[in-house]
Amino acid sequence: MSTGGGGAGRGPALPGRVRVLYSSASIAGNALSQAWALWLIYFYAPPAGADIPVRIPELGGLDPRVVLGITLTLARVLEAVDDPLIAYWTDRTRSRWGRRIPFVLFGTPWWCVLFILVFTPPADGSSMANVVYIFVVAQLYFLLNNVAGSAMEALLPHIARRTVDRVSVASLQVVFGVGGAAIGLSLSSLLVDLFGFVGMAAIIATIALTTRYVALAGSWRHALTDATPSHPGVMRALRATFTNRNFLAYLPSFVTFQLGVQMLTALLPFFVAAVLGESRLFGLSGADNEGTFIFLLTVMVIGGALAGVPLFAAVARRRGTASTYRAAMLGAACYFPLLFFAGYLPGIPALPQSLVAMALGGIPMAGVFLFPNVLTADIADDSAQSTGTRREAMFYGSQNMVEKFAISLGPLLFSLVLLAGDSAADPLGVRLVGPFAGLLVLAGYLSFRSYRLAPLDDPARAPDAGAR
């Protein structure tokens, strides 16, 4: 393991109240991102037989979902290039509120408004106007998400100096993130049934705005002290970021996992329609009560993730963050392909099989979600030690840029896989999404095997490493 780690392992303990309030920001990000991933494709290009119109036209003989996938891919790619620029801006900002607070304070409301606008297309039916509309709104949504979200993320290396505090914050972020996912997945499913898509989006956006501001208020005093601008030179900052060997080992693992999870999230409405349409529970059916069945599946995923958080946090305290993250990646890579078989076991109804499969899948996902912010903070510390300046936001911004490039392919890849079959009569494409996601995560796991960084107080270091 590298003896690097910058300031990690040094400095005062972060008060528990600040850890809790700062971590609660994960509610906002997960609520909106999960609702986006769950409903966007379904809202604009639903499967045959759905009770909402197809809003995207066929173009050049391409299926509407493929057209939507290409549109969202282009929107992500074009917007992603601003991530390192915004990160550089926040790293270099000098204000009476420090480097990060202005971006969170003024960017969050517009981000929430744009989420609502996603579900207010200009045409009720299939129209080219809807293609142009979602292209523009998606770009602006991604931009404001970056402005507000990356600045909040970049506070972590500054306010949490010890590995134990970073793991604690990461654990709380997963717990709050699971709560946000419950809002974005489970609650949104019920809200769609009760209030429609626009009503759902307004309620979820209001929750996101409130929780983000509560998190900012709770960490305000510590955020004010993050006020020293980094050294100038955007190209120098980019060079230091993308020549960092540990960052290059970690980055593919992060983005391929996010891509796989995005595809699995988008799968849920299609899975209910294709696999659980004939299932019944307390007089409800998958075909007629789709939102309720999606709610049940997401509750099981969330339950599995909550069970996995203390497990992986305990392992990290003994074996170190990188080793535990690596094990969780391998577990997810092995498990996701098994979703192909949910509902095939003889003698057991499809719904119980699917619920158990979702719960088990949440466990390794918790382990992977737990450590990215900790690992990026460690990498930023190590870079600060070698370069003499702190560029936390540049690492988070560059990570977000590459993530956006990668997951911009998600809707397109998802749509192409579904071409193999997305109906109850032919569900092959729906079932193949799990194995495809598993292969993506496996590629990330193989990349992360070359990661070699451990901070001064990481359990993976040799007993005498801290004395060097």
C-alpha positions, -999 to +999 in steps of 0.1 A: +000+000+000+011+035-007+023+055+023+004+085+009-028+098+023-022+135+028-042+148+057-062+116+062-058+103+097-049+137+111-070+165+127-098+168+152-128+145+153-159+156+135-188+161+159-216+135+156-242+162+149-223+175+119-217+141+106-254+133+107-265+166+092-239+167+065-246+131+055-283+139+052-276+157+019-276+122+003-314+122+006-318+150-019-294+136-045-308+100-044-344+111-043-341+129-076-316+107-093-335+075-085-369+089-095-352+101-127-338+067-135-370+049-126-395+070-145-379+089-173-377+062-200-411+048-189-427+082-190-415+091-225-414+056-241-436+032-222-440-005-231-469-016-253-501-018-233-492+009-208-519+035-199-498+065-209-489+077-244-457+072-262-442+107-263-411+100-285-416+094-322-398+068-343-370+084-363-354+067-393-371+034-383-355+035-348-377+024-319-388+054-297-367+041-267-336+040-289-344+076-301-348+086-264-316+068-255-296+086-282-311+120-271-302+115-235-267+102-244-260+134-264-274+156-236-251+139-211-220+140-233-224+177-242-230+188-206-204+165-190-175+187-202-184+214-178-179+192-147-141+199-143-146+235-152-172+240-125-150+220-101-121+243-109-144+273-103-154+260-069-118+252-059-107+287-069-136+306-054-130+332-027-161+345-009-172+354+026-190+320+027-160+300+017-155+280-015-185+257-016-215+273+001-226+297-027-229+269-052-250+247-030-272+276-018-281+290-051-278+260-074-302+236-055-335+254-061-330+255-099-320+219-099-353+210-083-373+231-106-358+214-136-367+180-123-403+190-123-400+204-158-388+169-170-424+157-167-441+186-184-433+180-221-450+203-247-469+176-264-492+149-249-484+124-277-456+114-300-438+146-311-404+158-322-410+188-299-407+164-270-374+151-282-360+187-284-376+195-250-361+166-231-327+173-247-326+209-234-341+202-200-319+172-194-288+193-202-298+220-178-308+195-151-274+178-153-257+212-152-275+224-120-270+190-104-233+194-109-232+230-096-250+222-064-240+185-058-203+185-065-197+214-042-214+196-014-194+164-021-161+183-022-166+194+015-159+159+028-121+158+027-120+192+044-145+187+072-137+150+080-099+146+085-099+111+101-106+079+083-130+068+111-150+099+105-150+095+068-163+059+071-189+071+096-200+098+072-200+074+043-221+049+064-246+077+072-246+088+036-256+053+025-284+052+051-297+086+042-291+077+005-312+046+010-339+069+025-336+091-006-338+061-028-369+050-010-384+084-017-373+083-054-382+047-060-409+035-035-426+067-026-426+080-062-443+049-073-472+055-050-472+092-058-476+085-095-506+064-088-521+091-065-511+124-081-497+116-116-462+123-128-462+161-123-475+158-088-450+132-080-421+153-094-433+184-074-434+165-041-401+147-046-384+180-056-397+198-025-383+170-003-350+173-021-348+210-017-357+209+020-332+181+029-303+197+010-308+230+028-310+212+062-277+195+054-261+227+044-273+245+075-260+217+097-224+218+082-224+256+076-198+265+103-173+239+090-180+247+054-171+284+061-135+273+070-130+257+035-119+291+022-084+287+007-084+288-031-063+262-049-033+272-071-044+287-105-041+267-137-070+246-149-048+225-172-024+219-144-053+207-122-066+184-149-031+170-155-026+163-118-060+146-116-057+123-147-021+113-140-030+101-105-026+063-107-049+055-078-076+077-093-072+060-127-076+026-110-106+037-089-125+057-116-136+028-139-150+008-109-171+038-099-186+045-133-192+010-144-211+002-112-232+034-115-240+024-151-251-011-140-273+002-112-288+028-135-299+001-159-313-021-131-333+009-118-348+016-152-356-021-155-381-022-126-413-010-145-405-032-174-398-062-150-432-058-134-449-056-167-430-086-183-425-109-153-451-100-127-480-089-148-500-120-137-489-120-101-515-111-075-512-099-039-542-090-017-564-086-047-539-065-065-522-075-098-489-065-114-507-055-146-532-032-129-512-019-099-478-015-114-468+013-090-476-008-059-456-037-072-426-015-080-429-001-045-427-037-031-396-045-051-378-013-042-386-018-005-368-051-007-338-036-023-337-009+003-340-034+031-311-054+017-290-023+014-297-012+050-288-047+062-255-045+043-243-011+056-233-022+092-219-054+077-195-036+053-187-008+077-176-034+103-155-052+077-139-019+067-128-012+103-109-044+103-097-048+067-096-012+053-118+007+029-102-004-004-102-041+004-139-040+016-149-020-015-132-045-037-150-074-021-184-057-025-177-050-062-170-087-067-201-097-048-223-074-070-206-086-102-214-122-092-250-115-080-265-093-107-265-120-134-286-142-111-315-118-115-320-135-149-336-165-131-360-146-108-394-162-112-381-194-128-379-216-097-406-243-099-433-244-072-427-209-060-448-179-073-428-153-093-435-125-068-419-140-037-389-151-059-385-116-072-388-100-037-361-122-023-339-116-053-342-079-049-334-080-011-303-101-017-291-078-045-293-048-021-266-063+002-235-060-021-248-028-035-246-012+000-209-021+002-202-005-032-222+027-023-204+030+010-169+039+000-166+060-032-166+094-013-141+080+012-118+068-016-120+100-035-113+120-003-082+099+003-070+104-033-075+142-030-055+142+002-027+122-015-027+146-044-025+176-021+005+162-003+023+157-036+012+189-054+010+214-025-025+225-032-060+212-024-082+205-054-110+183-039-137+195-062-115+188-093-114+151-083-151+149-077-158+170-108-136+148-130-152+117-115-186+132-123-176+140-159-164+105-166-194+091-149-217+112-171-199+101-202-203+065-191-239+065-179-249+086-208-248+053-226-272+038-201-305+046-217-292+036-251-277+003-239-308-004-219-330+002-249-309-020-271-310-049-246-348-046-243-350-051-281-344-088-273-379-088-257-398-066-232-432-083-229-447-111-209-448-132-240-411-125-247-392-112-216-357-122-227-345-086-230-358-077-196-340-107-180-307-100-198-303-066-181-291-083-149-263-103-166-253-072-186-251-051-155-230-079-138-204-078-167-201-040-163-194-043-126-169-071-132-149-048-155-148-022-127-137-047-102-108-058-124-097-021-128-098-015-090-074-043-083-045-020-091-055+006-064-027+009-039-035+039-016-042+037+021-043+067+046-023+068+077-050+053+100-063+027+075-063-008+090-049-021+057-016-004+064+014-022+080+015-017+118+046+005+115+034+025+085+022+054+105+057+059+119+073+065+086 
